[in-house]
Amino acid sequence: MSEAFTTPNRKIVGWRAAIILNPATPPLLGRVVEASSNTLVLLADQEIRSGQTCRLFIDLPGGAEKRYLDCKIKITTATLMGQISRFKLIGQIVDLSDQQRDLLNRALG
Protein backbone atom coordinates (compact mmCIF):
# COMPACT_ATOMS: atom_id res chain seq x y z
CA MET A 1 0.00 0.00 0.00
CA SER A 2 1.30 3.43 -0.90
CA GLU A 3 2.28 5.80 1.88
CA ALA A 4 1.47 8.80 -0.34
CA PHE A 5 -2.27 8.20 0.02
CA THR A 6 -3.54 9.18 3.46
CA THR A 7 -7.04 9.58 4.81
CA PRO A 8 -8.03 11.63 7.84
CA ASN A 9 -8.42 9.64 11.04
CA ARG A 10 -12.11 8.92 11.31
CA LYS A 11 -13.79 7.66 14.43
CA ILE A 12 -16.56 5.06 14.22
CA VAL A 13 -19.70 6.53 15.75
CA GLY A 14 -23.45 5.93 15.72
CA TRP A 15 -25.03 9.37 15.79
CA ARG A 16 -28.58 10.09 14.59
CA ALA A 17 -28.84 12.79 11.93
CA ALA A 18 -31.51 14.84 10.20
CA ILE A 19 -30.52 15.78 6.64
CA ILE A 20 -32.18 18.91 5.27
CA LEU A 21 -31.99 19.34 1.51
CA ASN A 22 -34.59 22.09 1.22
CA PRO A 23 -36.19 24.00 4.13
CA ALA A 24 -39.64 23.48 2.55
CA THR A 25 -39.43 19.66 2.68
CA PRO A 26 -39.31 17.29 5.65
CA PRO A 27 -35.82 16.18 6.71
CA LEU A 28 -34.38 12.81 5.74
CA LEU A 29 -33.32 10.64 8.64
CA GLY A 30 -29.89 9.10 8.60
CA ARG A 31 -27.06 7.93 10.79
CA VAL A 32 -23.49 9.19 10.98
CA VAL A 33 -21.30 6.07 11.10
CA GLU A 34 -17.84 7.66 10.83
CA ALA A 35 -16.69 11.16 11.74
CA SER A 36 -13.57 13.29 11.75
CA SER A 37 -13.03 17.01 12.26
CA ASN A 38 -13.73 17.73 8.57
CA THR A 39 -15.46 14.64 7.09
CA LEU A 40 -18.66 12.73 7.87
CA VAL A 41 -19.84 9.35 6.57
CA LEU A 42 -23.61 8.83 6.71
CA LEU A 43 -26.11 6.11 5.92
CA ALA A 44 -29.43 7.29 4.47
CA ASP A 45 -32.45 5.71 2.77
CA GLN A 46 -32.42 8.23 -0.09
CA GLU A 47 -29.63 9.19 -2.47
CA ILE A 48 -28.14 12.67 -2.33
CA ARG A 49 -26.15 13.42 -5.46
CA SER A 50 -22.44 14.17 -5.33
CA GLY A 51 -21.73 17.89 -5.26
CA GLN A 52 -24.95 18.79 -3.44
CA THR A 53 -24.69 20.80 -0.22
CA CYS A 54 -27.12 20.03 2.59
CA ARG A 55 -27.63 20.99 6.21
CA LEU A 56 -27.24 18.44 9.00
CA PHE A 57 -28.50 18.33 12.55
CA ILE A 58 -26.66 15.62 14.46
CA ASP A 59 -27.67 14.31 17.89
CA LEU A 60 -24.39 14.05 19.81
CA PRO A 61 -24.00 11.88 22.92
CA GLY A 62 -23.62 13.90 26.08
CA GLY A 63 -25.08 12.18 29.11
CA ALA A 64 -28.18 13.84 30.54
CA GLU A 65 -27.79 16.96 28.40
CA LYS A 66 -28.90 16.99 24.73
CA ARG A 67 -26.30 18.40 22.34
CA TYR A 68 -26.90 18.99 18.64
CA LEU A 69 -24.35 19.73 15.96
CA ASP A 70 -25.59 22.06 13.21
CA CYS A 71 -23.42 22.11 10.07
CA LYS A 72 -23.45 22.12 6.28
CA ILE A 73 -21.73 19.42 4.26
CA LYS A 74 -20.98 18.95 0.59
CA ILE A 75 -21.57 15.37 -0.54
CA THR A 76 -18.46 14.06 -2.29
CA THR A 77 -19.48 10.41 -2.77
CA ALA A 78 -22.83 8.60 -2.79
CA THR A 79 -22.93 4.80 -3.14
CA LEU A 80 -25.74 2.27 -2.86
CA MET A 81 -24.93 -0.49 -0.38
CA GLY A 82 -26.66 -3.55 -1.82
CA GLN A 83 -27.08 -5.81 1.20
CA ILE A 84 -28.82 -3.18 3.30
CA SER A 85 -30.36 -1.09 0.46
CA ARG A 86 -29.14 2.18 1.94
CA PHE A 87 -26.90 4.90 0.57
CA LYS A 88 -23.47 5.56 1.99
CA LEU A 89 -22.80 9.29 1.76
CA ILE A 90 -19.37 10.80 2.32
CA GLY A 91 -19.36 14.54 2.88
CA GLN A 92 -16.91 17.33 3.52
CA ILE A 93 -17.90 19.83 6.22
CA VAL A 94 -18.09 23.24 4.53
CA ASP A 95 -19.75 25.47 7.13
CA LEU A 96 -19.13 25.04 10.85
CA SER A 97 -18.85 27.78 13.47
CA ASP A 98 -16.02 27.73 16.02
CA GLN A 99 -18.45 26.84 18.81
CA GLN A 100 -19.88 23.94 16.78
CA ARG A 101 -16.35 22.76 15.85
CA ASP A 102 -15.45 22.63 19.57
CA LEU A 103 -18.60 20.60 20.19
CA LEU A 104 -17.63 18.15 17.41
CA ASN A 105 -14.05 17.84 18.67
CA ARG A 106 -15.29 17.09 22.21
CA ALA A 107 -17.61 14.39 20.85
CA LEU A 108 -14.72 12.88 18.87
CA GLY A 109 -12.30 13.12 21.81
C-alpha positions as CSV (number, residue, x, y, z in Angstrom):
1,M,0.0,0.0,0.0
2,S,1.3,3.4,-0.9
3,E,2.3,5.8,1.9
4,A,1.5,8.8,-0.3
5,F,-2.3,8.2,0.0
6,T,-3.5,9.2,3.5
7,T,-7.0,9.6,4.8
8,P,-8.0,11.6,7.8
9,N,-8.4,9.6,11.0
10,R,-12.1,8.9,11.3
11,K,-13.8,7.7,14.4
12,I,-16.6,5.1,14.2
13,V,-19.7,6.5,15.8
14,G,-23.4,5.9,15.7
15,W,-25.0,9.4,15.8
16,R,-28.6,10.1,14.6
17,A,-28.8,12.8,11.9
18,A,-31.5,14.8,10.2
19,I,-30.5,15.8,6.6
20,I,-32.2,18.9,5.3
21,L,-32.0,19.3,1.5
22,N,-34.6,22.1,1.2
23,P,-36.2,24.0,4.1
24,A,-39.6,23.5,2.6
25,T,-39.4,19.7,2.7
26,P,-39.3,17.3,5.7
27,P,-35.8,16.2,6.7
28,L,-34.4,12.8,5.7
29,L,-33.3,10.6,8.6
30,G,-29.9,9.1,8.6
31,R,-27.1,7.9,10.8
32,V,-23.5,9.2,11.0
33,V,-21.3,6.1,11.1
34,E,-17.8,7.7,10.8
35,A,-16.7,11.2,11.7
36,S,-13.6,13.3,11.8
37,S,-13.0,17.0,12.3
38,N,-13.7,17.7,8.6
39,T,-15.5,14.6,7.1
40,L,-18.7,12.7,7.9
41,V,-19.8,9.3,6.6
42,L,-23.6,8.8,6.7
43,L,-26.1,6.1,5.9
44,A,-29.4,7.3,4.5
45,D,-32.5,5.7,2.8
46,Q,-32.4,8.2,-0.1
47,E,-29.6,9.2,-2.5
48,I,-28.1,12.7,-2.3
49,R,-26.2,13.4,-5.5
50,S,-22.4,14.2,-5.3
51,G,-21.7,17.9,-5.3
52,Q,-24.9,18.8,-3.4
53,T,-24.7,20.8,-0.2
54,C,-27.1,20.0,2.6
55,R,-27.6,21.0,6.2
56,L,-27.2,18.4,9.0
57,F,-28.5,18.3,12.5
58,I,-26.7,15.6,14.5
59,D,-27.7,14.3,17.9
60,L,-24.4,14.1,19.8
61,P,-24.0,11.9,22.9
62,G,-23.6,13.9,26.1
63,G,-25.1,12.2,29.1
64,A,-28.2,13.8,30.5
65,E,-27.8,17.0,28.4
66,K,-28.9,17.0,24.7
67,R,-26.3,18.4,22.3
68,Y,-26.9,19.0,18.6
69,L,-24.3,19.7,16.0
70,D,-25.6,22.1,13.2
71,C,-23.4,22.1,10.1
72,K,-23.4,22.1,6.3
73,I,-21.7,19.4,4.3
74,K,-21.0,18.9,0.6
75,I,-21.6,15.4,-0.5
76,T,-18.5,14.1,-2.3
77,T,-19.5,10.4,-2.8
78,A,-22.8,8.6,-2.8
79,T,-22.9,4.8,-3.1
80,L,-25.7,2.3,-2.9
81,M,-24.9,-0.5,-0.4
82,G,-26.7,-3.6,-1.8
83,Q,-27.1,-5.8,1.2
84,I,-28.8,-3.2,3.3
85,S,-30.4,-1.1,0.5
86,R,-29.1,2.2,1.9
87,F,-26.9,4.9,0.6
88,K,-23.5,5.6,2.0
89,L,-22.8,9.3,1.8
90,I,-19.4,10.8,2.3
91,G,-19.4,14.5,2.9
92,Q,-16.9,17.3,3.5
93,I,-17.9,19.8,6.2
94,V,-18.1,23.2,4.5
95,D,-19.7,25.5,7.1
96,L,-19.1,25.0,10.9
97,S,-18.8,27.8,13.5
98,D,-16.0,27.7,16.0
99,Q,-18.5,26.8,18.8
100,Q,-19.9,23.9,16.8
101,R,-16.3,22.8,15.8
102,D,-15.4,22.6,19.6
103,L,-18.6,20.6,20.2
104,L,-17.6,18.2,17.4
105,N,-14.1,17.8,18.7
106,R,-15.3,17.1,22.2
107,A,-17.6,14.4,20.8
108,L,-14.7,12.9,18.9
109,G,-12.3,13.1,21.8
